[in-house]
Amino acid sequence: MDLTERSLSSEQVYDGVLLDVRRDEVRLPDGGTSGREWIKHPGASAVVPVDDQGRVILLRQFRFGPGREFWEVPAGKFDREGEDALAVAKRELAEEAGVGARRWTRLGQTYPAIGYSDETIHLFLAEDLHEVGTHVDEDEFVEPFRMPLSEAVAMAERGEIEDAKSCVALLLANAAMTRR
């Protein structure tokens, strides 16, 4: 059965700095129609940086929407259409964690909000780290911490890391490193 919904019309409801909110009328698989509200997102990359001692760098960051601090892997959105996912990962790792990496492994991608957004986050493992100094955006405040990767994975499994991209990235990075 073809479950594809096809857009019949689309209107922009809001055009912000980050988000493009849309309202579409769609043709359903059974021939009927329905409305869909969704967010067009530029995409992002997230990185699990692991040092030579097996420690991952996580960031503690306040997120305004939920109104509290979270543990996260370094990540950031694409600044322009067509930007390379690995280039974004490298930029964000340097900006937020103050390190670069000589070895990169693509872990895959995840769609964190499939019910209302087209956002895709590309996931990477970064190893063989070297210091480069942080350069966070002027309106961004993050606190980097190093801890054993095994501890970060255990935190995700216990529900202490609740950010979806970080949980997925940590579990995939741990699996990739375990397979070696």
C-alpha positions, 0 to 999 in steps of 0.5 A: 500500500502506498502511504504517501501524502501529497501536498496540494497547496502550501502556505507559509504561516511564519518565517523566522530566523530558524523556523519556517512554519507551513500549513499544507493541504494534502491528498491522503492515500485513500483520496481524501484531503486533510491539513498538515502544519509543519516546520521546515528546518535547515538541518543540523549536525551533532558530534560525539567527541571521544578523546584518547582516554575514552572520555566524551565531551558533553555540554551543559546548556539551558534550553529556553523552550523546556525552561531548563538545563540539558546534557547534550553533544555538540551540535548546530544547524546548517547556516545555508542551504546545501552546507556539508554535514561534516563541515557543520559538525567540524565547525560546531565541535570547535565552537562549542567544545573547543576541539578539532578531530583528525578522525571522523566516522559518520553514524547516520542521521535522525529525524527528531520530530517527525510528527511536525518537522522535516528536521534531519540531524546528521550524526558523527563520531569524532576521535583523535581530538586536539585543542582549538579553543572555543568560539561560541556564538555571543548569545550561546552559553555552554559548559563543556564536561568530559566524562567516560563514554560508558558513563554518558551512555549509562546516563542516557539509558537511565533517562538522565540525558533526555535530549533525543539527538544526544541519546541516539548519537551516544548509543550509536557511537558506543555501538560503533566503538564496541564493534571495533 
